[in-house]
Amino acid sequence: IYREIISSTIRLEKQITIAYLGPEATFTHEAALKSFGNSLDYIALNTFSDIFSSVEKGEAQYGVIAVENSTEGSVTHSLDLLVETDLKIISEIYLDISLCLISQSSLADIKTVYSKDIAIDQCRRWLSRKLPGIEEIHTSSTAEAVFQIKDKPRTAAIGSATAARIYKIPIIEENIQDKMENVTRFLIIGNSPSGRLGGGRDKTSFVFSLQDKPGALQYALDPFCKRGINLSKIESRPNKRKLWDYYFFVDIIGHYEDLEVQEALKELKATCPMVKWLGSYPKSKKS
């Protein structure tokens, strides 16, 4: 109720548009509604690249992107786009993911399953038990999968209960994901960084590259270790512009404006070819 009151109040003051991965009823859409409420304007886009571009051009004030899943790991395309953009991460959202088998046909008649590749992977063991050898067709989102099977007999989609309700297709079975604790982390991106909360309630994300020498990663992390700054995540991704070179994505507890974080980043920049601040934002209770 409080979120919807705030959403309605913001709408009265100014027009705010949120870009998300469409179509309607994707998990990204659900994450956006969880954060912003129902009273603002939303635009459904086809790709994460489109979301970044929309916010950069001012067509939307904020964008919502998936960045990692507790079962399948990081959404690598989102990480790659964060390297290239000047937008900042301003918030994070954790969404519990419950996947359903949705179809107009009975389980025994289903020959093909549609869904986003990540969603299919999250249900791999269930599919091997209940629908062994089934044909898989990958779609841009789980909601798109539900939309595509609407008039196709002997097909099913893996998607959300919300998508099944919106497109008026029966749910054959609920909670088919292999792990019941299935959570996706989403990021909200925008042009202006978030302010500092302090007291360990902030999280900061940045990316850096390393010199090619022994102990380079240890030297890069030491400025944080010796200041007692907690690293909550570190992950490497190939640098697509240079063969066998890697970017390291790091989340720390603290805000970019904290003195000890500033000192650590200054020391990091002295040893690394590239250091980029991706944003500081309120730390979710689930992180």
C-alpha positions as CSV (number, residue, x, y, z in Angstrom):
1,I,0.0,0.0,0.0
2,Y,2.8,2.4,0.9
3,R,4.6,1.7,-2.4
4,E,1.4,2.5,-4.3
5,I,0.8,5.7,-2.4
6,I,4.4,6.8,-3.2
7,S,3.9,5.8,-6.9
8,S,0.7,7.8,-7.2
9,T,2.3,10.8,-5.5
10,I,5.3,10.8,-7.9
11,R,2.9,10.5,-10.9
12,L,1.1,13.7,-9.7
13,E,4.4,15.6,-9.5
14,K,6.0,14.6,-12.8
15,Q,5.8,12.0,-15.6
16,I,8.1,9.0,-14.9
17,T,8.6,6.2,-17.5
18,I,10.2,2.9,-16.6
19,A,11.7,0.7,-19.4
20,Y,11.7,-3.1,-18.9
21,L,12.2,-6.3,-20.9
22,G,8.9,-7.1,-22.5
23,P,6.3,-8.1,-23.3
24,E,3.9,-7.5,-20.4
25,A,4.2,-10.0,-17.5
26,T,7.9,-10.8,-17.8
27,F,9.7,-11.3,-14.5
28,T,11.5,-8.0,-15.3
29,H,8.1,-6.3,-15.5
30,E,7.1,-7.8,-12.1
31,A,10.4,-6.5,-10.6
32,A,9.7,-3.1,-12.0
33,L,6.2,-3.0,-10.5
34,K,7.6,-4.3,-7.2
35,S,9.9,-1.3,-7.1
36,F,7.9,1.5,-8.6
37,G,4.2,0.5,-8.2
38,N,1.4,0.6,-10.7
39,S,0.8,4.3,-11.1
40,L,3.8,5.2,-13.3
41,D,4.3,4.7,-17.1
42,Y,6.0,1.6,-18.4
43,I,7.4,0.7,-21.8
44,A,8.1,-2.9,-22.8
45,L,11.3,-3.3,-24.9
46,N,12.7,-6.2,-26.8
47,T,16.3,-6.4,-25.5
48,F,18.5,-5.2,-22.6
49,S,20.4,-3.1,-25.2
50,D,17.1,-1.3,-26.0
51,I,16.5,-0.6,-22.3
52,F,20.0,1.0,-21.9
53,S,19.5,3.1,-25.1
54,S,16.0,4.2,-24.0
55,V,17.3,5.6,-20.7
56,E,20.4,7.1,-22.3
57,K,18.2,9.0,-24.8
58,G,15.8,10.2,-22.1
59,E,12.8,8.2,-23.5
60,A,12.6,6.5,-20.1
61,Q,13.9,7.9,-16.8
62,Y,14.8,4.4,-15.4
63,G,15.4,0.9,-16.7
64,V,15.1,-2.5,-15.0
65,I,17.5,-5.3,-16.0
66,A,18.2,-8.8,-14.7
67,V,21.8,-9.2,-13.6
68,E,22.0,-12.6,-11.9
69,N,20.0,-15.7,-10.8
70,S,20.6,-17.8,-7.7
71,T,20.5,-21.0,-9.8
72,E,22.0,-20.0,-13.2
73,G,24.4,-17.3,-12.2
74,S,25.0,-13.9,-13.9
75,V,23.2,-12.5,-16.9
76,T,26.4,-11.8,-18.9
77,H,24.8,-9.5,-21.5
78,S,23.8,-7.1,-18.7
79,L,27.3,-7.0,-17.3
80,D,28.8,-6.3,-20.7
81,L,26.4,-3.4,-21.2
82,L,27.2,-1.9,-17.8
83,V,30.9,-1.6,-19.0
84,E,29.9,0.5,-22.0
85,T,27.3,2.9,-20.5
86,D,27.5,6.1,-18.5
87,L,24.3,5.2,-16.7
88,K,24.5,4.4,-13.0
89,I,23.0,1.6,-10.9
90,I,20.7,3.3,-8.5
91,S,18.9,0.3,-6.9
92,E,18.7,-3.5,-6.7
93,I,15.6,-5.7,-6.4
94,Y,15.4,-9.4,-5.5
95,L,12.5,-11.3,-6.9
96,D,11.4,-14.8,-6.0
97,I,11.0,-16.8,-9.2
98,S,8.2,-19.4,-9.5
99,L,7.9,-21.1,-12.8
100,C,4.8,-22.8,-14.2
101,L,4.1,-25.1,-17.1
102,I,1.4,-23.3,-19.1
103,S,-0.5,-24.9,-22.0
104,Q,-3.9,-25.4,-23.7
105,S,-3.0,-29.1,-24.0
106,S,-2.7,-31.9,-21.5
107,L,0.8,-33.0,-20.3
108,A,0.6,-36.2,-22.3
109,D,0.0,-34.3,-25.5
110,I,2.7,-31.7,-25.2
111,K,5.5,-32.1,-27.8
112,T,7.3,-28.7,-27.7
113,V,8.1,-26.3,-24.9
114,Y,8.8,-22.6,-25.4
115,S,10.7,-20.3,-23.0
116,K,13.7,-18.1,-22.4
117,D,16.8,-20.3,-22.3
118,I,17.6,-19.5,-18.6
119,A,14.1,-20.5,-17.5
120,I,14.3,-23.8,-19.4
121,D,17.7,-24.5,-17.7
122,Q,16.1,-23.8,-14.3
123,C,13.6,-26.6,-15.0
124,R,16.0,-29.1,-16.6
125,R,15.5,-32.0,-14.1
126,W,11.7,-31.5,-14.1
127,L,11.6,-31.6,-17.9
128,S,13.7,-34.8,-18.0
129,R,11.3,-36.5,-15.6
130,K,8.0,-35.3,-17.0
131,L,8.7,-34.5,-20.7
132,P,11.9,-36.4,-21.7
133,G,13.3,-35.5,-25.1
134,I,10.9,-32.6,-25.6
135,E,11.7,-30.1,-28.3
136,E,12.8,-26.8,-26.9
137,I,12.2,-23.4,-28.6
138,H,14.0,-20.4,-27.0
139,T,12.2,-17.0,-26.8
140,S,13.3,-13.5,-25.8
141,S,11.4,-13.8,-22.5
142,T,9.1,-16.1,-20.5
143,A,6.1,-13.9,-21.2
144,E,6.8,-14.0,-25.0
145,A,6.8,-17.8,-24.7
146,V,3.3,-17.8,-23.2
147,F,2.1,-15.4,-25.8
148,Q,3.5,-17.5,-28.7
149,I,1.8,-20.7,-27.6
150,K,-1.7,-19.2,-27.2
151,D,-3.0,-20.7,-30.4
152,K,-0.6,-23.6,-30.9
153,P,-1.8,-27.0,-29.9
154,R,0.5,-29.6,-28.3
155,T,2.9,-26.9,-27.1
156,A,3.6,-25.5,-23.7
157,A,5.4,-22.5,-22.2
158,I,7.5,-22.1,-19.0
159,G,6.5,-18.8,-17.5
160,S,4.9,-17.0,-14.6
161,A,1.4,-17.4,-13.1
162,T,0.9,-13.7,-14.0
163,A,1.6,-14.4,-17.7
164,A,-0.8,-17.3,-17.7
165,R,-3.5,-15.1,-16.2
166,I,-3.0,-12.2,-18.6
167,Y,-2.9,-14.4,-21.7
168,K,-5.7,-16.6,-20.4
169,I,-3.9,-20.0,-20.7
170,P,-4.3,-22.7,-18.1
171,I,-1.5,-23.7,-15.8
172,I,-0.7,-27.4,-16.0
173,E,1.7,-27.5,-13.1
174,E,3.2,-24.9,-10.7
175,N,6.7,-24.6,-9.2
176,I,8.5,-26.7,-11.7
177,Q,11.9,-25.1,-11.2
178,D,14.5,-27.5,-9.9
179,K,15.3,-25.4,-6.9
180,M,12.5,-24.0,-4.8
181,E,14.7,-21.1,-3.6
182,N,15.0,-19.5,-7.0
183,V,15.8,-15.8,-6.8
184,T,16.7,-13.3,-9.5
185,R,18.5,-10.0,-8.8
186,F,17.5,-7.0,-10.9
187,L,19.2,-3.6,-11.1
188,I,17.6,-0.3,-11.7
189,I,19.7,2.0,-13.9
190,G,19.4,5.8,-14.4
191,N,21.3,8.9,-15.2
192,S,21.7,10.2,-11.6
193,P,23.5,8.3,-8.8
194,S,21.8,7.5,-5.5
195,G,22.7,9.4,-2.4
196,R,24.5,7.9,0.6
197,L,22.7,6.2,3.4
198,G,25.7,5.3,5.6
199,G,25.9,2.8,8.4
200,G,26.7,-0.2,6.2
201,R,23.4,0.2,4.3
202,D,25.0,1.0,0.9
203,K,26.4,-1.2,-1.8
204,T,28.8,-0.1,-4.5
205,S,29.5,-1.8,-7.8
206,F,32.5,-1.2,-10.0
207,V,34.6,-2.9,-12.7
208,F,38.3,-3.0,-13.3
209,S,40.9,-4.6,-15.5
210,L,44.4,-5.9,-14.5
211,Q,47.9,-5.6,-15.7
212,D,49.3,-8.9,-16.9
213,K,51.7,-9.7,-14.1
214,P,51.9,-12.2,-11.2
215,G,49.7,-11.3,-8.2
216,A,47.8,-8.6,-10.0
217,L,44.4,-9.6,-8.6
218,Q,45.7,-9.8,-5.1
219,Y,47.2,-6.3,-5.4
220,A,43.9,-5.0,-6.7
221,L,41.9,-6.4,-3.8
222,D,44.4,-5.5,-1.1
223,P,43.3,-1.8,-0.8
224,F,39.8,-3.0,0.3
225,C,41.0,-5.8,2.6
226,K,43.3,-3.6,4.6
227,R,40.6,-1.0,5.1
228,G,38.1,-3.7,6.3
229,I,35.8,-3.1,3.3
230,N,33.6,-6.2,2.7
231,L,33.6,-7.6,-0.9
232,S,30.2,-9.2,-1.4
233,K,30.8,-10.4,-5.0
234,I,33.6,-10.7,-7.5
235,E,33.2,-12.1,-11.0
236,S,35.3,-12.0,-14.2
237,R,34.1,-11.5,-17.8
238,P,36.2,-11.5,-21.0
239,N,37.0,-8.1,-22.5
240,K,35.4,-8.3,-25.9
241,R,37.8,-5.7,-27.3
242,K,41.1,-7.5,-26.4
243,L,41.9,-11.2,-26.6
244,W,42.6,-13.0,-23.3
245,D,42.0,-9.8,-21.3
246,Y,39.3,-9.8,-18.5
247,Y,37.1,-7.4,-16.6
248,F,36.5,-8.0,-12.9
249,F,33.1,-6.9,-11.5
250,V,33.0,-6.3,-7.8
251,D,30.3,-5.4,-5.3
252,I,31.4,-4.0,-2.0
253,I,29.5,-2.8,1.1
254,G,29.8,0.9,1.4
255,H,29.1,4.0,-0.7
256,Y,31.3,5.7,-3.3
257,E,31.4,8.8,-1.2
258,D,32.7,7.0,1.9
259,L,36.3,8.2,2.7
260,E,37.7,4.6,3.0
261,V,36.0,3.6,-0.4
262,Q,37.5,6.7,-2.0
263,E,41.0,5.9,-0.7
264,A,40.7,2.3,-1.8
265,L,39.6,3.2,-5.3
266,K,42.4,5.8,-5.6
267,E,44.9,3.1,-4.7
268,L,43.2,0.7,-7.1
269,K,43.5,3.2,-10.0
270,A,47.2,3.4,-9.4
271,T,47.7,-0.3,-10.3
272,C,44.9,-1.0,-12.8
273,P,44.6,0.1,-16.4
274,M,40.8,0.7,-16.1
275,V,38.6,1.3,-13.1
276,K,35.0,2.3,-13.5
277,W,32.4,3.1,-10.9
278,L,29.0,1.5,-11.9
279,G,26.9,3.0,-9.0
280,S,26.2,3.1,-5.3
281,Y,22.7,2.2,-4.0
282,P,20.8,1.0,-1.0
283,K,21.7,-2.5,0.0
284,S,18.8,-4.9,-0.2
285,K,17.9,-6.9,2.9
286,K,18.5,-10.1,0.8
287,S,22.0,-9.2,-0.3
